[in-house]
């Protein structure tokens, strides 16, 4: 018998599609019935279109129903996944830019510190309401899988105030697992697959640690530092994580950017932040990096997605539920056409503190809030720290570090 999974906040571009793909990659779950719910019909329609296209491409018998009302989505659900961003990108922008105005520099700003607290004030009431609704419509014995930040605050609140079993999810463990496989590949002189490295991670989500790392019969958990230091690229990209290994002896599951804002030492003084981050990718520490990436993704849906023909987007009507019953023939999940991995422009859209300037073609696509305006707090922060300020920030020339913005 198939199970029903309700996804609340299913209009999330970043999470819903990947979650559906991961769930349906398990053969026993190929006939899952999904119930998508979101407050935004436009966002919901886009994600449903992409997910149905993926289901069609892979020939699995899964089904999707979608709507704005939470009650029918929760009714009879076996599991509920929360991916809601309360306040949307507009609220997220305040979580990053208001603290930055007062010298609190965050890469993500959605878990702890000022941004996490602001986000938590918006989100915890929604999580408690959701837990009550799950109890009413699905039953008190159901499981809530929380994938929304601030992770610890949301999960803690639900566990304290509801009988619903709540589990906090994060993909940091998997990301670090991939990095470990790369380190062992260099060490062993051959390609090491992730499944050759057995791990045990423990801690409080979002601050967990690899307490066991088994490779070729040896536990490397306390001996990873030489492997990190032997890789020149990783040495430049993972400075905070390497420093934490030096000081505490163990490797953290959190990305370099996340970890830099979870601890009080690395983003405390504007003049020193550059010593600990990399602008190769936003997740390595870019100021407001996650906000930028989320905004770019949303802009793509507003600009390029409508240009996809209905046949390439997937023309299944929104109320339809059925797909092919053929089993998937490959372990690799295939993505449907016209996907949001989108444009090569994203690779040139570097950090708000990077000198990289996008091509005119990219500028035509990545418009609006995706690029920092000259007066934005992100540009002002860039100007304080570096002479490498992008052209969109050119109205804010570099200036000496503002000591009054530093934390004591």
GUMAR-221555 format. One record per residue (C-alpha): y, x negated, z; residue number from 1; residue in three letters. Coordinates in pm, whole numbers, plus 50000, padded with zeros to 5 digits. Example, Ala and Ser with C-alpha at 12.3 -4.5 7.8 and 13.67 -1.06 7.14 Angstrom:
GUMAR-221555
v 49550&u 48770&w 50780&i 1&aa Ala
v 49894&u 48633&w 50714&i 2&aa Ser
//
This chain:
GUMAR-221555
v 50000&u 50000&w 50000&i 1&aa Unk
v 50342&u 49866&w 49908&i 2&aa Unk
v 50604&u 49796&w 50172&i 3&aa Unk
v 50967&u 49905&w 50172&i 4&aa Unk
v 51240&u 49648&w 50232&i 5&aa Unk
v 51597&u 49764&w 50281&i 6&aa Unk
v 51872&u 49512&w 50204&i 7&aa Unk
v 52205&u 49599&w 50365&i 8&aa Unk
v 52499&u 49429&w 50199&i 9&aa Unk
v 52290&u 49398&w 49885&i 10&aa Unk
v 52598&u 49343&w 49671&i 11&aa Unk
v 52588&u 48982&w 49792&i 12&aa Unk
v 52580&u 48767&w 49480&i 13&aa Unk
v 52468&u 48461&w 49670&i 14&aa Unk
v 52169&u 48597&w 49860&i 15&aa Unk
v 52017&u 48922&w 49734&i 16&aa Unk
v 51882&u 48796&w 49405&i 17&aa Unk
v 51725&u 48489&w 49559&i 18&aa Unk
v 51567&u 48692&w 49838&i 19&aa Unk
v 51413&u 48933&w 49586&i 20&aa Unk
v 51280&u 48640&w 49385&i 21&aa Unk
v 51129&u 48475&w 49693&i 22&aa Unk
v 50966&u 48794&w 49816&i 23&aa Unk
v 50817&u 48882&w 49478&i 24&aa Unk
v 50683&u 48529&w 49434&i 25&aa Unk
v 50421&u 48622&w 49695&i 26&aa Unk
v 50143&u 48804&w 49504&i 27&aa Unk
v 50070&u 49043&w 49792&i 28&aa Unk
v 50434&u 49159&w 49786&i 29&aa Unk
v 50467&u 49205&w 49410&i 30&aa Unk
v 50481&u 49585&w 49442&i 31&aa Unk
v 50753&u 49589&w 49708&i 32&aa Unk
v 50992&u 49885&w 49706&i 33&aa Unk
v 51348&u 49763&w 49759&i 34&aa Unk
v 51632&u 49982&w 49883&i 35&aa Unk
v 51970&u 49819&w 49816&i 36&aa Unk
v 52276&u 49940&w 50008&i 37&aa Unk
v 52632&u 49820&w 49986&i 38&aa Unk
v 52985&u 49954&w 50032&i 39&aa Unk
v 53090&u 49837&w 49685&i 40&aa Unk
v 52942&u 50028&w 49392&i 41&aa Unk
v 53061&u 49762&w 49147&i 42&aa Unk
v 52896&u 49476&w 49337&i 43&aa Unk
v 52581&u 49680&w 49385&i 44&aa Unk
v 52552&u 49767&w 49017&i 45&aa Unk
v 52584&u 49402&w 48915&i 46&aa Unk
v 52320&u 49274&w 49154&i 47&aa Unk
v 52081&u 49560&w 49076&i 48&aa Unk
v 52118&u 49486&w 48704&i 49&aa Unk
v 52028&u 49119&w 48754&i 50&aa Unk
v 51738&u 49186&w 48991&i 51&aa Unk
v 51586&u 49449&w 48764&i 52&aa Unk
v 51615&u 49212&w 48472&i 53&aa Unk
v 51430&u 48944&w 48671&i 54&aa Unk
v 51158&u 49192&w 48768&i 55&aa Unk
v 51116&u 49290&w 48404&i 56&aa Unk
v 51095&u 48928&w 48289&i 57&aa Unk
v 50821&u 48854&w 48542&i 58&aa Unk
v 50619&u 49170&w 48482&i 59&aa Unk
v 50577&u 49268&w 48847&i 60&aa Unk
v 50548&u 49630&w 48966&i 61&aa Unk
v 50837&u 49612&w 49211&i 62&aa Unk
v 51095&u 49889&w 49225&i 63&aa Unk
v 51461&u 49907&w 49326&i 64&aa Unk
v 51660&u 50206&w 49449&i 65&aa Unk
v 52027&u 50157&w 49525&i 66&aa Unk
v 52311&u 50349&w 49682&i 67&aa Unk
v 52615&u 50345&w 49908&i 68&aa Unk
v 52460&u 50551&w 50190&i 69&aa Unk
v 52276&u 50347&w 50450&i 70&aa Unk
v 52058&u 50628&w 50590&i 71&aa Unk
v 51829&u 50678&w 50286&i 72&aa Unk
v 51799&u 50302&w 50243&i 73&aa Unk
v 51675&u 50263&w 50602&i 74&aa Unk
v 51455&u 50572&w 50601&i 75&aa Unk
v 51093&u 50458&w 50618&i 76&aa Unk
v 51181&u 50090&w 50577&i 77&aa Unk
v 50926&u 49840&w 50706&i 78&aa Unk
v 51179&u 49558&w 50714&i 79&aa Unk
v 51557&u 49545&w 50697&i 80&aa Unk
v 51748&u 49240&w 50572&i 81&aa Unk
v 52117&u 49210&w 50654&i 82&aa Unk
v 52326&u 49009&w 50407&i 83&aa Unk
v 52658&u 49188&w 50460&i 84&aa Unk
v 52986&u 48995&w 50459&i 85&aa Unk
v 53210&u 49218&w 50667&i 86&aa Unk
v 53565&u 49198&w 50533&i 87&aa Unk
v 53458&u 49054&w 50199&i 88&aa Unk
v 53615&u 48744&w 50051&i 89&aa Unk
v 53958&u 48859&w 50167&i 90&aa Unk
v 53845&u 48842&w 50528&i 91&aa Unk
v 53666&u 48513&w 50465&i 92&aa Unk
v 53986&u 48363&w 50327&i 93&aa Unk
v 54167&u 48437&w 50655&i 94&aa Unk
v 53883&u 48270&w 50849&i 95&aa Unk
v 53949&u 47948&w 50659&i 96&aa Unk
v 54323&u 47947&w 50587&i 97&aa Unk
v 54463&u 48069&w 50919&i 98&aa Unk
v 54285&u 47799&w 51125&i 99&aa Unk
v 54373&u 47539&w 50860&i 100&aa Unk
v 54740&u 47628&w 50900&i 101&aa Unk
v 54711&u 47508&w 51259&i 102&aa Unk
v 54509&u 47197&w 51183&i 103&aa Unk
v 54154&u 47332&w 51221&i 104&aa Unk
v 53981&u 47207&w 50907&i 105&aa Unk
v 53651&u 47379&w 50815&i 106&aa Unk
v 53410&u 47332&w 50527&i 107&aa Unk
v 53249&u 47676&w 50566&i 108&aa Unk
v 53402&u 47841&w 50871&i 109&aa Unk
v 53143&u 48113&w 50923&i 110&aa Unk
v 52930&u 48008&w 51222&i 111&aa Unk
v 53131&u 47869&w 51515&i 112&aa Unk
v 53483&u 47740&w 51575&i 113&aa Unk
v 53785&u 47954&w 51486&i 114&aa Unk
v 53647&u 48088&w 51160&i 115&aa Unk
v 53313&u 48181&w 51313&i 116&aa Unk
v 53481&u 48363&w 51603&i 117&aa Unk
v 53706&u 48560&w 51368&i 118&aa Unk
v 53408&u 48646&w 51148&i 119&aa Unk
v 53202&u 48743&w 51453&i 120&aa Unk
v 53465&u 48989&w 51571&i 121&aa Unk
v 53428&u 49171&w 51240&i 122&aa Unk
v 53051&u 49143&w 51207&i 123&aa Unk
v 52893&u 49193&w 51549&i 124&aa Unk
v 53000&u 49561&w 51571&i 125&aa Unk
v 52844&u 49623&w 51229&i 126&aa Unk
v 52519&u 49452&w 51335&i 127&aa Unk
v 52495&u 49664&w 51650&i 128&aa Unk
v 52557&u 49979&w 51448&i 129&aa Unk
v 52291&u 49872&w 51199&i 130&aa Unk
v 52038&u 49814&w 51479&i 131&aa Unk
v 52100&u 50165&w 51610&i 132&aa Unk
v 52057&u 50310&w 51262&i 133&aa Unk
v 51730&u 50121&w 51208&i 134&aa Unk
v 51597&u 50267&w 51533&i 135&aa Unk
v 51703&u 50616&w 51422&i 136&aa Unk
v 51588&u 50617&w 51059&i 137&aa Unk
v 51305&u 50360&w 51046&i 138&aa Unk
v 51179&u 50327&w 51402&i 139&aa Unk
v 51223&u 50098&w 51701&i 140&aa Unk
v 50918&u 49895&w 51599&i 141&aa Unk
v 51078&u 49770&w 51277&i 142&aa Unk
v 51210&u 49416&w 51217&i 143&aa Unk
v 51567&u 49322&w 51130&i 144&aa Unk
v 51595&u 48993&w 50941&i 145&aa Unk
v 51954&u 48880&w 50978&i 146&aa Unk
v 52080&u 48660&w 50696&i 147&aa Unk
v 52449&u 48721&w 50773&i 148&aa Unk
v 52678&u 48485&w 50958&i 149&aa Unk
v 52783&u 48405&w 51222&i 150&aa Unk
v 52408&u 48370&w 51261&i 151&aa Unk
v 52371&u 48297&w 51632&i 152&aa Unk
v 52632&u 48553&w 51739&i 153&aa Unk
v 52486&u 48833&w 51527&i 154&aa Unk
v 52125&u 48770&w 51630&i 155&aa Unk
v 52215&u 48725&w 51996&i 156&aa Unk
v 52410&u 49052&w 52001&i 157&aa Unk
v 52127&u 49248&w 51838&i 158&aa Unk
v 51864&u 49106&w 52073&i 159&aa Unk
v 52076&u 49180&w 52379&i 160&aa Unk
v 52171&u 49536&w 52288&i 161&aa Unk
v 51883&u 49678&w 52085&i 162&aa Unk
v 51505&u 49711&w 52108&i 163&aa Unk
v 51481&u 49620&w 51739&i 164&aa Unk
v 51306&u 49288&w 51687&i 165&aa Unk
v 51569&u 49069&w 51525&i 166&aa Unk
v 51508&u 48733&w 51358&i 167&aa Unk
v 51784&u 48507&w 51228&i 168&aa Unk
v 51718&u 48345&w 50890&i 169&aa Unk
v 51874&u 48039&w 50728&i 170&aa Unk
v 51770&u 47819&w 50436&i 171&aa Unk
v 51888&u 47494&w 50597&i 172&aa Unk
v 51531&u 47396&w 50692&i 173&aa Unk
v 51417&u 47428&w 50331&i 174&aa Unk
v 51715&u 47231&w 50202&i 175&aa Unk
v 51649&u 46942&w 50437&i 176&aa Unk
v 51280&u 46957&w 50344&i 177&aa Unk
v 51372&u 46887&w 49980&i 178&aa Unk
v 51586&u 46593&w 50090&i 179&aa Unk
v 51298&u 46449&w 50293&i 180&aa Unk
v 51071&u 46470&w 49988&i 181&aa Unk
v 51329&u 46271&w 49792&i 182&aa Unk
v 51346&u 46004&w 50063&i 183&aa Unk
v 50969&u 45967&w 50065&i 184&aa Unk
v 50965&u 45951&w 49685&i 185&aa Unk
v 51187&u 45644&w 49699&i 186&aa Unk
v 50983&u 45497&w 49984&i 187&aa Unk
v 50646&u 45556&w 49815&i 188&aa Unk
v 50759&u 45459&w 49466&i 189&aa Unk
v 50635&u 45786&w 49318&i 190&aa Unk
v 50733&u 46149&w 49296&i 191&aa Unk
v 50654&u 46314&w 49629&i 192&aa Unk
v 50626&u 46692&w 49622&i 193&aa Unk
v 50773&u 46892&w 49909&i 194&aa Unk
v 50431&u 47027&w 50006&i 195&aa Unk
v 50315&u 46671&w 50075&i 196&aa Unk
v 50561&u 46655&w 50366&i 197&aa Unk
v 50472&u 46870&w 50667&i 198&aa Unk
v 50760&u 46957&w 50897&i 199&aa Unk
v 50828&u 47127&w 51229&i 200&aa Unk
v 51189&u 47227&w 51300&i 201&aa Unk
v 51317&u 47357&w 51632&i 202&aa Unk
v 51649&u 47451&w 51784&i 203&aa Unk
v 51912&u 47723&w 51774&i 204&aa Unk
v 51989&u 47857&w 51429&i 205&aa Unk
v 52232&u 47695&w 51287&i 206&aa Unk
v 52162&u 47379&w 51488&i 207&aa Unk
v 51801&u 47288&w 51440&i 208&aa Unk
v 51622&u 46955&w 51420&i 209&aa Unk
v 51314&u 46819&w 51247&i 210&aa Unk
v 51099&u 46731&w 51547&i 211&aa Unk
v 50794&u 46648&w 51336&i 212&aa Unk
v 50789&u 46501&w 50983&i 213&aa Unk
v 50437&u 46417&w 50867&i 214&aa Unk
v 50379&u 46213&w 50552&i 215&aa Unk
v 50059&u 46031&w 50464&i 216&aa Unk
v 49924&u 46066&w 50816&i 217&aa Unk
v 50231&u 45935&w 50996&i 218&aa Unk
v 50497&u 46120&w 51194&i 219&aa Unk
v 50833&u 45990&w 51069&i 220&aa Unk
v 51059&u 46220&w 51274&i 221&aa Unk
v 51199&u 45940&w 51490&i 222&aa Unk
v 51191&u 45677&w 51214&i 223&aa Unk
v 51392&u 45832&w 50929&i 224&aa Unk
v 51710&u 45624&w 50959&i 225&aa Unk
v 51586&u 45327&w 50746&i 226&aa Unk
v 51486&u 45570&w 50469&i 227&aa Unk
v 51834&u 45725&w 50463&i 228&aa Unk
v 52006&u 45387&w 50467&i 229&aa Unk
v 51788&u 45259&w 50181&i 230&aa Unk
v 51919&u 45522&w 49936&i 231&aa Unk
v 52275&u 45434&w 49817&i 232&aa Unk
v 52354&u 45784&w 49693&i 233&aa Unk
v 52236&u 45956&w 50010&i 234&aa Unk
v 52430&u 45704&w 50220&i 235&aa Unk
v 52749&u 45826&w 50052&i 236&aa Unk
v 52665&u 46196&w 50053&i 237&aa Unk
v 52512&u 46241&w 50400&i 238&aa Unk
v 52738&u 46036&w 50627&i 239&aa Unk
v 52754&u 46284&w 50913&i 240&aa Unk
v 52380&u 46349&w 50916&i 241&aa Unk
v 52308&u 45975&w 50913&i 242&aa Unk
v 52552&u 45917&w 51199&i 243&aa Unk
v 52381&u 46191&w 51399&i 244&aa Unk
v 52043&u 46022&w 51343&i 245&aa Unk
v 52191&u 45698&w 51472&i 246&aa Unk
v 52329&u 45866&w 51784&i 247&aa Unk
v 52056&u 46117&w 51867&i 248&aa Unk
v 51749&u 45985&w 51689&i 249&aa Unk
v 51661&u 46297&w 51489&i 250&aa Unk
v 51752&u 46451&w 51154&i 251&aa Unk
v 51940&u 46783&w 51159&i 252&aa Unk
v 51853&u 47069&w 50925&i 253&aa Unk
v 52220&u 47142&w 50861&i 254&aa Unk
v 52407&u 47017&w 50555&i 255&aa Unk
v 52663&u 46739&w 50585&i 256&aa Unk
v 52951&u 46986&w 50554&i 257&aa Unk
v 52811&u 47237&w 50800&i 258&aa Unk
v 52722&u 46969&w 51054&i 259&aa Unk
v 53068&u 46813&w 51028&i 260&aa Unk
v 53226&u 47136&w 51157&i 261&aa Unk
v 52958&u 47221&w 51414&i 262&aa Unk
v 53036&u 46911&w 51618&i 263&aa Unk
v 53380&u 46819&w 51753&i 264&aa Unk
v 53410&u 46462&w 51625&i 265&aa Unk
v 53413&u 46457&w 51247&i 266&aa Unk
v 53694&u 46694&w 51141&i 267&aa Unk
v 53919&u 46643&w 51441&i 268&aa Unk
v 54186&u 46425&w 51277&i 269&aa Unk
v 54298&u 46491&w 50917&i 270&aa Unk
v 54325&u 46123&w 50835&i 271&aa Unk
v 53960&u 46058&w 50923&i 272&aa Unk
v 53789&u 46353&w 50753&i 273&aa Unk
v 53753&u 46165&w 50424&i 274&aa Unk
v 53547&u 45902&w 50603&i 275&aa Unk
v 53272&u 46154&w 50671&i 276&aa Unk
v 53253&u 46383&w 50371&i 277&aa Unk
v 53181&u 46361&w 49998&i 278&aa Unk
v 53339&u 46565&w 49719&i 279&aa Unk
v 53026&u 46542&w 49503&i 280&aa Unk
v 52943&u 46897&w 49611&i 281&aa Unk
v 53117&u 47150&w 49833&i 282&aa Unk
v 52832&u 47154&w 50085&i 283&aa Unk
v 52894&u 46788&w 50165&i 284&aa Unk
v 53218&u 46869&w 50347&i 285&aa Unk
v 53492&u 46993&w 50112&i 286&aa Unk
v 53772&u 47175&w 50292&i 287&aa Unk
v 53722&u 47546&w 50230&i 288&aa Unk
v 53439&u 47455&w 49994&i 289&aa Unk
v 53220&u 47760&w 50049&i 290&aa Unk
v 53517&u 47994&w 50010&i 291&aa Unk
v 53596&u 47829&w 49676&i 292&aa Unk
v 53239&u 47858&w 49548&i 293&aa Unk
v 53207&u 48221&w 49658&i 294&aa Unk
v 53535&u 48303&w 49488&i 295&aa Unk
v 53430&u 48131&w 49166&i 296&aa Unk
v 53106&u 48326&w 49161&i 297&aa Unk
v 53290&u 48651&w 49217&i 298&aa Unk
v 53540&u 48564&w 48943&i 299&aa Unk
v 53253&u 48501&w 48704&i 300&aa Unk
v 53126&u 48850&w 48766&i 301&aa Unk
v 53474&u 48990&w 48706&i 302&aa Unk
v 53530&u 48798&w 48383&i 303&aa Unk
v 53214&u 48674&w 48209&i 304&aa Unk
v 52953&u 48923&w 48330&i 305&aa Unk
v 53110&u 49222&w 48150&i 306&aa Unk
v 53092&u 49023&w 47824&i 307&aa Unk
v 52711&u 49019&w 47839&i 308&aa Unk
v 52562&u 49278&w 47609&i 309&aa Unk
v 52371&u 49560&w 47784&i 310&aa Unk
v 52045&u 49425&w 47641&i 311&aa Unk
v 52107&u 49083&w 47790&i 312&aa Unk
v 52226&u 49217&w 48124&i 313&aa Unk
v 51929&u 49452&w 48149&i 314&aa Unk
v 51991&u 49809&w 48045&i 315&aa Unk
v 51766&u 49986&w 48296&i 316&aa Unk
v 51961&u 50286&w 48437&i 317&aa Unk
v 52073&u 50242&w 48795&i 318&aa Unk
v 51857&u 50528&w 48925&i 319&aa Unk
v 51537&u 50408&w 48757&i 320&aa Unk
v 51270&u 50259&w 48977&i 321&aa Unk
v 50964&u 50160&w 48773&i 322&aa Unk
v 50878&u 49838&w 48594&i 323&aa Unk
v 50570&u 49684&w 48434&i 324&aa Unk
v 50257&u 49662&w 48646&i 325&aa Unk
v 50136&u 49342&w 48483&i 326&aa Unk
v 50077&u 49059&w 48731&i 327&aa Unk
v 50301&u 48757&w 48715&i 328&aa Unk
v 50140&u 48484&w 48507&i 329&aa Unk
v 50328&u 48188&w 48649&i 330&aa Unk
v 50403&u 48049&w 48992&i 331&aa Unk
v 50757&u 47979&w 48876&i 332&aa Unk
v 50977&u 48284&w 48901&i 333&aa Unk
v 51159&u 48342&w 48572&i 334&aa Unk
v 51520&u 48448&w 48568&i 335&aa Unk
v 51637&u 48722&w 48338&i 336&aa Unk
v 51893&u 48656&w 48067&i 337&aa Unk
v 52266&u 48622&w 48126&i 338&aa Unk
v 52244&u 48485&w 48479&i 339&aa Unk
v 52510&u 48388&w 48727&i 340&aa Unk
v 52413&u 48021&w 48727&i 341&aa Unk
v 52675&u 48070&w 48461&i 342&aa Unk
v 52910&u 47808&w 48340&i 343&aa Unk
v 52931&u 47432&w 48317&i 344&aa Unk
v 53287&u 47486&w 48432&i 345&aa Unk
v 53152&u 47508&w 48786&i 346&aa Unk
v 53047&u 47144&w 48775&i 347&aa Unk
v 53402&u 47034&w 48689&i 348&aa Unk
v 53561&u 47258&w 48949&i 349&aa Unk
v 53558&u 46996&w 49218&i 350&aa Unk
v 53692&u 47002&w 49568&i 351&aa Unk
v 54041&u 47112&w 49661&i 352&aa Unk
v 54096&u 46748&w 49757&i 353&aa Unk
v 53952&u 46604&w 49436&i 354&aa Unk
v 54153&u 46474&w 49137&i 355&aa Unk
v 53917&u 46642&w 48890&i 356&aa Unk
v 54100&u 46874&w 48653&i 357&aa Unk
v 53900&u 47139&w 48466&i 358&aa Unk
v 53920&u 47168&w 48090&i 359&aa Unk
v 54146&u 47432&w 47941&i 360&aa Unk
v 53838&u 47636&w 47853&i 361&aa Unk
v 53724&u 47631&w 48212&i 362&aa Unk
v 54070&u 47718&w 48337&i 363&aa Unk
v 54062&u 48025&w 48118&i 364&aa Unk
v 53744&u 48140&w 48291&i 365&aa Unk
v 53790&u 48021&w 48647&i 366&aa Unk
v 54119&u 48191&w 48717&i 367&aa Unk
v 54290&u 48353&w 49008&i 368&aa Unk
v 54193&u 48263&w 49361&i 369&aa Unk
v 53917&u 48031&w 49241&i 370&aa Unk
v 54181&u 47762&w 49201&i 371&aa Unk
v 54404&u 47682&w 49498&i 372&aa Unk
v 54763&u 47793&w 49452&i 373&aa Unk
v 55034&u 47530&w 49508&i 374&aa Unk
v 55142&u 47695&w 49833&i 375&aa Unk
v 54796&u 47745&w 49979&i 376&aa Unk
v 54688&u 47595&w 50308&i 377&aa Unk
v 54408&u 47414&w 50126&i 378&aa Unk
v 54661&u 47235&w 49904&i 379&aa Unk
v 54878&u 47146&w 50200&i 380&aa Unk
v 54574&u 47002&w 50375&i 381&aa Unk
v 54486&u 46804&w 50063&i 382&aa Unk
v 54835&u 46663&w 50047&i 383&aa Unk
v 54818&u 46550&w 50409&i 384&aa Unk
v 54496&u 46360&w 50361&i 385&aa Unk
v 54482&u 46214&w 50015&i 386&aa Unk
v 54682&u 46108&w 49713&i 387&aa Unk
v 54410&u 46266&w 49498&i 388&aa Unk
v 54549&u 46618&w 49476&i 389&aa Unk
v 54444&u 46845&w 49186&i 390&aa Unk
v 54701&u 46959&w 48933&i 391&aa Unk
v 54698&u 47311&w 49073&i 392&aa Unk
v 54830&u 47162&w 49397&i 393&aa Unk
v 55093&u 46949&w 49222&i 394&aa Unk
v 55379&u 47129&w 49391&i 395&aa Unk
v 55260&u 46971&w 49712&i 396&aa Unk
v 55294&u 46592&w 49663&i 397&aa Unk
v 55115&u 46357&w 49900&i 398&aa Unk
v 55295&u 46291&w 50221&i 399&aa Unk
v 55220&u 46090&w 50536&i 400&aa Unk
v 54967&u 46234&w 50773&i 401&aa Unk
v 55123&u 46496&w 50996&i 402&aa Unk
v 55050&u 46385&w 51348&i 403&aa Unk
v 55142&u 46722&w 51496&i 404&aa Unk
v 54850&u 46872&w 51304&i 405&aa Unk
v 54597&u 46639&w 51466&i 406&aa Unk
v 54392&u 46747&w 51764&i 407&aa Unk
v 54429&u 46528&w 52068&i 408&aa Unk
//
